[in-house]
């Protein structure tokens, strides 16, 4: 999987969302100042939300290891910790033709496109701590 990121210019600041971390960069006249921003996504009643949290010692806590979505339903990933380390989120389908069953819409926000199953893997602590990675089985039904 290719890491994705979002960039937004707001006034005299730049917001960068990448690998589970949001940072605000501002120019003070001499140098850029960075500040980590913690925000929660907007979750609607029919969305499926999965909470996860990293720890400095390694273990990754995930609210569920299996979820079922209907085609058109949103999957929202919500990171609950406030560590500076990023994470990597990858997905692999059970069949090659199902690789596009979840459409990445925006930062930690996916929409189920077609029926099938896939595994989403969250790799914590910079995206390289495979010993503490967690898999989530995602099934999409019509």
C-alpha positions in Angstrom: 0.0 0.0 0.0 1.1 3.6 -0.7 0.9 5.9 2.3 -1.6 8.6 1.8 -1.6 12.1 3.2 -3.8 15.2 3.2 -2.6 18.8 3.0 -4.7 21.8 3.7 -3.7 25.5 3.8 -5.5 27.5 6.4 -4.6 31.2 6.6 -0.9 31.3 7.5 -0.7 27.7 8.5 -0.5 24.3 6.7 -2.2 21.2 8.1 -0.6 17.9 7.2 -2.3 14.6 7.9 -0.1 11.5 7.4 0.3 8.1 9.0 -2.3 8.8 11.7 -0.8 12.1 12.8 -2.0 15.6 12.1 0.4 18.5 12.4 0.0 22.2 12.0 3.0 24.1 10.6 3.2 27.9 11.0 5.8 30.4 10.0 7.1 32.6 12.8 9.2 34.8 10.6 12.4 32.7 11.0 11.4 29.1 11.0 8.4 26.8 10.8 6.8 25.8 14.1 5.1 22.5 14.2 2.2 21.5 16.6 0.5 18.2 16.7 -3.3 18.5 16.4 -5.7 16.0 17.9 -9.1 15.7 16.4 -11.9 13.2 16.1 -13.8 12.6 12.8 -17.5 13.3 12.4 -19.3 10.0 12.8 -22.9 9.6 11.7 -25.4 7.1 13.0 -25.1 4.6 10.1 -21.3 4.7 10.0 -19.2 1.9 11.4 -16.4 3.2 13.7 -13.3 1.3 14.8 -11.3 2.8 17.6 -7.6 2.0 18.0 -4.8 3.2 20.3 -1.1 2.8 20.3 1.2 2.8 23.4 4.8 3.7 23.7 5.6 0.1 24.8 4.2 -1.4 21.6 0.8 -3.0 22.1 -2.0 -1.8 19.8 -5.5 -1.9 21.1 -8.3 -2.2 18.6 -12.0 -2.0 19.5 -12.9 -5.0 17.2 -11.1 -7.5 15.0 -14.1 -8.1 12.7 -16.7 -5.8 11.1 -19.5 -6.1 8.5 -20.5 -3.2 6.3 -23.2 -2.8 3.7 -22.3 -1.4 0.2 -22.3 2.4 0.5 -21.7 2.4 4.2 -18.8 4.4 5.7 -16.0 2.9 7.8 -14.3 5.5 10.1 -11.1 4.7 11.9 -10.6 6.7 15.1 -7.2 6.9 16.8 -7.6 7.5 20.5 -4.0 7.9 21.7 -2.0 11.1 21.6 1.4 9.7 20.7 3.6 11.5 18.1 4.4 8.2 16.3 2.5 7.5 13.1 1.0 4.2 12.0 0.6 2.5 8.6 -2.9 1.2 7.6 -2.9 -1.3 4.8 -5.6 -3.6 3.2 -5.5 -6.8 1.2 -8.5 -8.5 -0.2 -9.2 -12.2 -0.3 -9.5 -12.0 -4.1 -7.6 -9.7 -6.5 -10.9 -8.3 -7.9 -11.9 -7.2 -4.4 -8.9 -4.9 -3.8 -11.1 -1.9 -4.6 -14.0 -2.9 -2.4 -13.2 -0.1 0.1 -12.7 3.4 -1.4 -10.4 5.7 0.5 -12.4 9.0 0.7 -10.4 11.1 3.1 -8.3 10.8 6.3 -9.3 7.5 8.0 -12.6 7.5 6.1 -13.6 4.7 3.7 -16.8 3.8 1.8 -17.7 0.2 1.0 -18.0 -0.1 -2.8 -18.8 -3.8 -3.4 -19.3 -7.1 -1.6 -16.3 -9.2 -0.5 -13.9 -9.6 2.3 -10.5 -8.0 3.0 -8.1 -7.7 5.9 -7.1 -4.2 7.1 -3.8 -4.2 9.0 -2.8 -1.4 11.4 1.0 -1.3 11.9 1.8 0.9 15.0 4.7 3.0 16.2 6.0 4.5 13.0 4.4 1.9 10.7 7.2 -0.6 11.2 6.3 -2.4 14.5 5.0 -5.6 12.8 5.2 -7.5 16.2 2.3 -5.4 17.5 0.3 -5.0 14.2 -3.4 -5.9 14.3 -5.6 -7.3 11.6 -9.2 -6.4 11.2 -11.4 -8.7 9.0 -13.8 -6.5 7.0 -16.8 -8.1 5.2 -18.9 -6.0 2.8 -22.4 -7.3 1.9 -25.0 -6.1 -0.6 
